[in-house]
Amino acid sequence: MKTVILNNGVEMPILGFGVYQIKPEETEKSVLDAIEVGYRSIDTATAYNNEEAVGRAIKNSAIDRSELFITTKLWIQYAGYEKAKKAFDTSLKKLQLDYLDLYLIHQPFGDVYGAWRAMEELYKEGRIRAIGVCNFQADRLVDLSINNDITPAINQIETHVFNQQINNQQVMKKYNIQIESWGPFAEGKNNMFTNELLVSMGGKYNKSVAQIVLRWLIQRNVVVIPKSVRKERMIENFNVFDFELSSIDMQKISTLDTGASLFFDHHDPEMVKRLCSLHK
Ligand code: NAP
């Protein structure tokens, strides 16, 4: 498995398995299937309601803990120093783990500075191997980075062919922050799987559209965590290391960028209000 080296020297698989929207009762089997296929990096979150099932899968898999890379995330309602420490302990307990590989602030809202200080301490105590954030636009990311001891190792952000994050990636590179894509298939929005350019490119390389877009992200050095509950798709999404897109084809795919989210804008005041009031 190709890996990336994070800014603190920790090695992370460039391809992992995401479990957002997998029902709790389906999650253990899905994660066990993914591990059997070869995935070693698993991305969950407190907000996904399936950390316990991920924990059971880790426990019941034949793979040594040290070979796995486990990520979970701190939800908005737990932003703040004390709450973040408690939320971390709860997540570890649910996952049945004694350390995390990566802990991420899930949304850039609430007392993220308090949360970050708690995460820095947990990191220094050796309870988390790397800490990072999600959904931080470049301005917030730079602010957090320069006003704290530890620079985030990762920014996990919506990144796919229709929202390519070219400028954000450049800023992350400057600050040595690894970009990680969520929604590498845009969850199928915008008819991604039947896009004419991507289908024709699939024909050229004898690969599926899913494989083309994952490969395109990986060649841009973007960490990907595609989700599927179907084992045949897990296998398909895993088999992206036996071909290479030419620079001309990389360029062609870059023309699909709209520079806008297909989900929601983190700068939209109504959306911020809605997200922040979810727990109230
Ligand atoms: P995604 O991976 O872009 O898309 C998943 C969808 O694509 C599912 O409907 C899946 O259906 C389908 N699919 C998977 N492989 C396929 C294939 N080879 N061919 C056709 N369809 C395929 O969406 P996502 O789950 O939102 O994003 C990936 C991960 O990113 C999440 O699971 C989560 O871990 C993370 N994430 C993080 C945030 C954040 O705010 N930090 C937000 C969203 C997601 P089936 O399951 O039926 O195969």
Residues whose N, C-alpha, C, O or C-beta is under 5 A from the ligand:
A	BS01	NAP	G18 V19 Y20 D43 H106 C134 Q156 S181 W182 G183 P184 F185 A186 E187 G188 A210 I225 P226 K227 S228 V229 R230 R233 E236
